[in-house]
Amino acid sequence: MPSALHEAPLLLLRQEPALVTSLLEHAVDFVTPFGSVARLGDADFTQAVPLERRADAVVTLETSDGICAAFVVEAQLGIDPEKRYTWPLYLATLHARVRRPSRLVVITPFEDVAAWAAGPIDTMQPTSPLIPIVIGPRQIPRITDAAGVMPELAMLSALVHGAEPDGGPVIEAALRAAARLDEERMRTYFDLTYAALGELAKVALEALMPLGSYEYKSDFAKKYLAQGREEGREEGREEGARRALFAVIAARKLGLTSPARERIDACSSADTLERWVSRAAVAPCVDDIFADD
């Protein structure tokens, strides 16, 4: 099952497909065609042979004359060499399908994954490598004022920058932007923020509404973020400790390497993860978190 961290940006994109053009306008000075409307497209690129190929999302830009541009959007949490082969397939298939300019966009909350994903992909033509458009932490703006901001962009900003030492205003801006939406979407975004950022989000949430004992309301939270309750208290404790560990590492800017992330993801002991959280609070570098283990 996909993780909540992987699904979060895709949830925002599915709620508001124009999020992809907003991100591109910030990251690469993309100019959205005048009068175009962003819509979700078919992300299934399965070929005639029995091998399933499905992208995370496809967004098309449409005018009264039809599709004018299209995007394959992938949410990426780790370095996966296999993607260097599937991404060109997705893009070529989409390009052949819509017969309009098509682009590959990779969204990731991690700097090392962003650096890897931005590398050119050698295709069948050595003089024409494919270079993905990468939206990483540096390309996702820190939004501290909700006025006039797309709520989904503000939410993505909070998920990426909210755990930083000065992330409070970013979280508050996201929640204020979400509060402008209908009740269902607002609750979904509140749940997402609370589950991803924990106590950091609780302070901002309590400023907007009385929480008491916070309970998840949205289907998204029940499906992805409350898995610990459904699968047993111990597993829920394990996932909570893992999220806390990632948050502490990000807040202290220790530099999360791929080996460190893989070790954290592979750990199934809540006791060990909680011990690492304590070490992360004082460790001078990420490697010291795992000392003696």
N, C-alpha and C positions, 0 to 999 in steps of 0.2 A: 504494500500500500504506500502511495506517495506520502512523504512527510508534510507536516503543517508548514515548515519553513519553505519547502519547495512549492507548495500549493498557494501560499499567501499572495505572491505577486500575480499568480495566474487568476486567483479569485478576483483581485482588483481589476485585472485586465478584462475578465469576462463581464464584470459589472459595468465597466466603462472602457470600451476598446480604444477610444481616443487617448488613453493613457500612453500608448506606444508612441504616438506622434508627439505628445507633450514631452516625453523623455528624450526623443530624438532632437527636438527643438533646443533642449537644454544641452545635450551632449555633443551634437555634431552640426548644429546650425541647420537642421533639416527644415525645409519650407513646406508646410502642408498645403497641398493644392487648394486654391480658393473654392469654397462651396462644396468641398468633399465631405463625406460622412464616413466615419470609421465603423466597420461592422466585423463581427466574427465570421471566419470562413471555415471551411472543412479542413481539419488538421490531419486527416487520414491519407497517408501516402503509400499505402500497401500496394504492391505491384501484383501482376498476374501470378507470379510465383508465390507459393504459400509462405511468405515471410512478412510479418506485420511490421509496418513502419509508421509510427504516429508521432507527430510533433506535439509539443506542449500546447501551442496555440497558433492560429493563423488569423491575421487581421487584414482586411482589405479596405482601401479607400475608394469610395464610390461617388460619382457625380451623376447628373441626369443622363450623361452619355454612357454610363456603366463604370466598370472598375478602371481606375487610373493608376493604382499602385497596390502592392501587396507585401506582407511581411510574415516570415516565419519567426515566431517568438519562442525562445527556449529559456527556461529557468534552470540555472546550473549551480549546484552546491559544491561540486568537487571536480577534480581533473579526471576526465574520462577519455582516453585516446580513441575509443570507438566512435566518439562524436565527430572526429575528423573525417570519418567516412560517411556517416549518416546525414550530417548537416548539408553537405553538397547535394545529396540525393533529395532531401526535402526541398531545397531551394530550386533545384532544376525541375522537379516535378511541379512545384507551384508555378514556376515561370511558364512552363509548357501549358499548364491549365488555364491561367488567366491571360497569358500573352501580353503582359504589361511589366514594367520595371518591378523587380522583386528583390527583397533584401532580407538578410538573416540578422536577427537581433537577439543577443544573449544578455539576460539579466542575472546578476549575481550579487550577493551581499559581501563577498570576500575578495580582497585585493589580489591574492595570489591566483585565484581562479580567473579573475578578470584579465590579469596579465597573460595567463596561458591561453584563454579563449581568444584574445585579440591577435594572436599570432597567425600569419598567413597559412592557409591550407593548400598544400600542393595538390592540384587536380591533374587531369589528363593533359592539360596544356601548361607546360612549365613556365611560360611567359605570362600566364594569367592566373596567379594564385587567388584564392577566395579569402578575403579578409572580413571576418564577422564584425558587425557593429556591436560593441560591448558596452552595456550600461552597468557599471560597477559602482562602488561607494563614492568614488570621486566624481562620477557623472550624475549621481542622484542628488539633487539640491537639498540643502538644509533649509527647510521651510519653517519659519517661526511666526509668520503672520498668515492667518487663514483667509483673510479678505481676498476674494476673487480667485482663489486657488482651487483647482480641481481636487475634490476630496480624496480621490484615489492616489493622486500624486503626493498629497500631504501624508496619507497613510503610509505609502511606500517610504517616504522620507523618514517617518517616525520609526518604522521597522528597522531601517538601516542605521540611522543616526541617534535613535532614542536612548541607546545604552551608553552613549558617550558621556563624559563628565558633565558637559553642558547641554545634555539632551532634553532637559525638562521642557524648555519652550517649544521644542520640535514636537514632543508628544502632545502638549496642550494645543498647539495649532492644529494637529491632525484630528484631535477629538472635537475641537470646535468646528472644523470643516465637516466632519461626519455628522455632527448634530444638526446640520442643515438638511440632511437627507430624510427620506421616509423612515418610519419606525423600524422596518425589517432590516434595511441596509445599515442604519445607524447601529442597531444592536449587533449585527454581524461584525462591523468594524470595531466597535467597542470590545467585543469578545476577542477579536484578533489581537488588538493592542494589549489587552490585559494578559492574554495567554503568552504572548511573545515577550513582553517586557515586565510582567509581574508587578512587584512593588513600585517600580519606577512609574508604571502607568496608573497604579492605584491612587497616588496623590493627585494626579491630574484628573482622573475620573471622579474622585470625591469632590473636586472643585466644581464639577458640572452637575452632579446628581448624588443623592444619598445612596451609598452602596450597601451598608450593613454587611451581610455575608453575601459576597458576590456570587451569582450563579450565571452560568452560560445560558444564553437564550437562543442563539442562532443554530441552524442546521450545520453550518460549517464547523462551529465549535464542538458540537456534539459528535460530529464525524471524525475530526482530526485532532482536536485539542483536549477532548475528554477521554481519550483512549485509555489512559491510565486507570480511570475508574472502572471501565468496562472489562479490562483485561487483568485486573488485580491491583491491589494497593502497592505491592512491591514494584511492579513495572511502572506504575504511575510515579512513584518516588524516584525511580531510576531516570525517567524522562525529565522530571522536574529538576533533578540534580544536573543532568546533562545541559539543559537550557540555562540553568544558573551559571554553570561553568563557562559556557560560551559567552554569556553576558559579562562576567567578570573579566575574562580575557580581553574582550572588546573594549570594556570601559577603561582598563588599565593600559590599553594599547601595547600588549605584550607581543603581538605579531603572531597570529595563528597560522602555523605552517601546515602544509598538506599532511605530513606524517602525524603531527599532533592531532589534527582533526580526525584522521582515520583511527587513531588510537582511542580517542574519546568516543567516536561513533561505535567502535567495536566493543567497548566495555559494557558488560551487562550486570555489573555489581553496583548497586546503589551506594553501598558503604565506600567503595573505592572512589566513585564519582564525587561523593560528598567530601571525602578526604582531599581530593584534588581541588575542589572549590575553596577549601580553607587555605591550601597552599597558594592558589592563584591570587589570593588577596594580598600576599606579601612577596611572592616570588619575583626576582629581578628579571627573569626571562621565562619563556614558555617551557623550555626543557626542564627547568627546576621543578615544575609542577609534578613531574613523573619520577622524581628522585626516589630511589629505594623501592620502587614498585616494578 
